[in-house]
Amino acid sequence: MRRKRLEEKVYEYVCKNPGKSAYEIAKKFKIAGSSARSSLKSLYRKGLIKFKIIKTSERVKKLSFPVKFWKLLPKRLINQFKKEKQKE
């Protein structure tokens, strides 16, 4: 599967199923764990997802969550929207 296409599918999956680990994503798409981690790392660098570390007994899980829509918008656009909302 092409890298860009895989990233798109992984992002869509994380948005629909927040809180999934790289292992669970790899199982879902039947890909290597390294491919899932690579896609997640790329999405993290682009600012599209965030990670939450969960410690359960001796294991540590790194769960993936989508970034809220508002955090992806430029600040000037958010400010403009807030001004318009206040006028109403």
Backbone as CSV, one residue per row, in Angstrom:
resi,resn,N_x,N_y,N_z,CA_x,CA_y,CA_z,C_x,C_y,C_z
1,MET,0.855,-1.171,0.000,0.000,0.000,0.000,0.899,1.232,0.000
2,ARG,0.553,2.200,-0.814,1.360,3.417,-0.885,1.343,4.148,0.453
3,ARG,2.456,4.762,0.761,2.628,5.426,2.055,1.583,6.516,2.296
4,LYS,1.350,7.386,1.312,0.367,8.466,1.456,-1.026,7.892,1.679
5,ARG,-1.365,6.896,0.909,-2.687,6.272,1.016,-2.852,5.611,2.382
6,LEU,-1.800,4.970,2.856,-1.843,4.329,4.168,-2.046,5.384,5.260
7,GLU,-1.327,6.491,5.159,-1.486,7.573,6.134,-2.926,8.069,6.157
8,GLU,-3.511,8.239,4.989,-4.902,8.700,4.902,-5.841,7.710,5.589
9,LYS,-5.649,6.430,5.313,-6.499,5.408,5.921,-6.318,5.352,7.433
10,VAL,-5.067,5.461,7.882,-4.786,5.434,9.317,-5.419,6.653,9.986
11,TYR,-5.282,7.818,9.382,-5.871,9.036,9.951,-7.398,8.914,10.049
12,GLU,-7.999,8.441,8.992,-9.453,8.255,8.985,-9.875,7.269,10.079
13,TYR,-9.110,6.208,10.236,-9.411,5.194,11.257,-9.270,5.779,12.662
14,VAL,-8.213,6.553,12.902,-8.002,7.172,14.218,-9.127,8.164,14.527
15,CYS,-9.582,8.895,13.522,-10.689,9.847,13.732,-11.974,9.119,14.115
16,LYS,-12.223,8.003,13.482,-13.444,7.243,13.755,-13.322,6.365,15.002
17,ASN,-12.090,5.999,15.362,-11.842,5.103,16.500,-10.716,5.663,17.368
18,PRO,-10.947,6.764,18.070,-9.869,7.332,18.884,-9.437,6.391,20.003
19,GLY,-8.167,6.492,20.371,-7.650,5.694,21.470,-7.093,4.344,21.056
20,LYS,-6.768,4.176,19.800,-6.207,2.908,19.321,-4.684,2.958,19.343
21,SER,-4.075,1.828,19.614,-2.613,1.728,19.625,-2.112,1.360,18.230
22,ALA,-0.808,1.487,18.022,-0.211,1.123,16.733,-0.436,-0.358,16.442
23,TYR,-0.382,-1.176,17.480,-0.613,-2.609,17.311,-2.029,-2.879,16.784
24,GLU,-3.007,-2.231,17.368,-4.399,-2.429,16.937,-4.605,-1.929,15.508
25,ILE,-3.953,-0.835,15.160,-4.056,-0.292,13.798,-3.388,-1.245,12.809
26,ALA,-2.235,-1.782,13.183,-1.533,-2.728,12.310,-2.384,-3.970,12.064
27,LYS,-3.034,-4.459,13.118,-3.909,-5.629,12.955,-5.080,-5.312,12.035
28,LYS,-5.664,-4.145,12.197,-6.838,-3.755,11.407,-6.513,-3.731,9.911
29,PHE,-5.352,-3.160,9.556,-4.988,-3.012,8.141,-4.089,-4.140,7.626
30,LYS,-3.774,-5.087,8.516,-2.932,-6.225,8.141,-1.596,-5.755,7.565
31,ILE,-0.942,-4.878,8.325,0.360,-4.344,7.934,1.337,-4.585,9.087
32,ALA,2.605,-4.361,8.835,3.625,-4.507,9.871,3.463,-3.402,10.914
33,GLY,3.827,-3.708,12.133,3.743,-2.723,13.206,4.580,-1.488,12.912
34,SER,5.736,-1.687,12.267,6.605,-0.559,11.930,5.930,0.385,10.932
35,SER,5.141,-0.160,10.021,4.416,0.684,9.054,3.351,1.509,9.758
36,ALA,2.658,0.910,10.703,1.635,1.628,11.462,2.283,2.728,12.295
37,ARG,3.386,2.398,12.976,4.079,3.405,13.796,4.625,4.532,12.937
38,SER,5.124,4.216,11.763,5.657,5.227,10.853,4.551,6.181,10.392
39,SER,3.399,5.638,10.062,2.267,6.472,9.641,1.798,7.359,10.788
40,LEU,1.714,6.790,11.981,1.290,7.568,13.145,2.293,8.677,13.461
41,LYS,3.570,8.359,13.343,4.607,9.359,13.611,4.521,10.505,12.605
42,SER,4.285,10.184,11.352,4.144,11.198,10.313,2.919,12.085,10.571
43,LEU,1.807,11.465,10.952,0.595,12.232,11.257,0.807,13.128,12.474
44,TYR,1.570,12.640,13.448,1.887,13.429,14.645,2.728,14.647,14.267
45,ARG,3.724,14.434,13.425,4.587,15.545,12.985,3.802,16.603,12.221
46,LYS,2.783,16.173,11.501,1.936,17.112,10.750,0.920,17.808,11.651
47,GLY,0.820,17.360,12.894,-0.097,17.986,13.844,-1.531,17.494,13.743
48,LEU,-1.735,16.358,13.103,-3.091,15.853,12.899,-3.572,14.934,14.014
49,ILE,-2.627,14.325,14.731,-2.998,13.454,15.851,-2.129,13.784,17.061
50,LYS,-2.561,13.298,18.211,-1.765,13.425,19.431,-1.718,12.055,20.095
51,PHE,-0.749,11.870,20.958,-0.588,10.602,21.659,-0.873,10.781,23.139
52,LYS,-1.357,9.710,23.745,-1.550,9.669,25.188,-0.915,8.370,25.674
53,ILE,-0.028,8.497,26.648,0.674,7.339,27.191,-0.126,6.788,28.374
54,ILE,-0.436,5.503,28.322,-1.185,4.827,29.386,-0.315,3.700,29.942
55,LYS,-0.124,3.708,31.259,0.632,2.623,31.896,-0.360,1.670,32.554
56,THR,-0.338,0.419,32.094,-1.175,-0.619,32.695,-0.255,-1.719,33.184
57,SER,-0.226,-1.921,34.451,0.685,-2.869,35.115,2.119,-2.663,34.603
58,GLU,2.670,-3.618,33.895,4.045,-3.499,33.404,4.121,-2.960,31.981
59,ARG,3.005,-2.895,31.301,3.001,-2.460,29.902,2.697,-0.978,29.774
60,VAL,3.218,-0.387,28.722,2.952,1.016,28.417,2.331,1.054,27.026
61,LYS,1.171,1.703,26.930,0.503,1.836,25.633,0.555,3.292,25.192
62,LYS,0.779,3.485,23.912,0.783,4.810,23.317,-0.454,4.882,22.430
63,LEU,-1.486,5.556,22.919,-2.760,5.616,22.210,-2.833,6.858,21.333
64,SER,-3.506,6.734,20.199,-3.607,7.817,19.221,-4.984,8.455,19.255
65,PHE,-4.995,9.786,19.223,-6.241,10.548,19.208,-6.145,11.642,18.155
66,PRO,-7.241,11.938,17.460,-7.201,13.036,16.490,-7.148,14.377,17.218
67,VAL,-6.519,15.349,16.582,-6.476,16.706,17.123,-7.811,17.368,16.798
68,LYS,-8.312,18.158,17.731,-9.598,18.823,17.507,-9.522,19.756,16.303
69,PHE,-10.609,19.863,15.604,-10.704,20.646,14.380,-10.201,22.071,14.575
70,TRP,-10.568,22.696,15.691,-10.200,24.101,15.931,-8.692,24.293,15.999
71,LYS,-7.982,23.299,16.441,-6.534,23.438,16.586,-5.806,23.368,15.245
72,LEU,-6.499,22.948,14.204,-5.895,22.855,12.878,-6.035,24.148,12.093
73,LEU,-6.972,24.998,12.498,-7.222,26.245,11.775,-6.188,27.309,12.136
74,PRO,-5.886,28.218,11.191,-4.993,29.332,11.513,-5.640,30.237,12.576
75,LYS,-4.822,30.827,13.433,-5.343,31.637,14.538,-6.172,32.821,14.052
76,ARG,-5.765,33.432,12.952,-6.527,34.595,12.455,-7.938,34.185,12.025
77,LEU,-8.072,32.998,11.492,-9.384,32.511,11.086,-10.251,32.215,12.318
78,ILE,-9.640,31.676,13.354,-10.378,31.417,14.598,-10.846,32.733,15.208
79,ASN,-9.950,33.717,15.237,-10.312,35.029,15.788,-11.425,35.688,14.984
80,GLN,-11.357,35.568,13.669,-12.389,36.130,12.806,-13.736,35.462,13.094
81,PHE,-13.729,34.169,13.254,-14.954,33.439,13.554,-15.532,33.870,14.903
82,LYS,-14.658,34.057,15.910,-15.117,34.478,17.231,-15.743,35.869,17.173
83,LYS,-15.141,36.778,16.372,-15.693,38.133,16.241,-17.073,38.099,15.605
84,GLU,-17.219,37.292,14.556,-18.510,37.167,13.884,-19.558,36.567,14.810
85,LYS,-19.151,35.631,15.630,-20.065,34.986,16.563,-20.541,35.972,17.630
86,GLN,-19.646,36.891,18.067,-20.007,37.880,19.068,-20.991,38.895,18.524
87,LYS,-20.946,39.169,17.221,-21.864,40.132,16.607,-23.304,39.621,16.600
88,GLU,-23.463,38.317,16.583,-24.808,37.718,16.514,-25.594,37.907,17.752
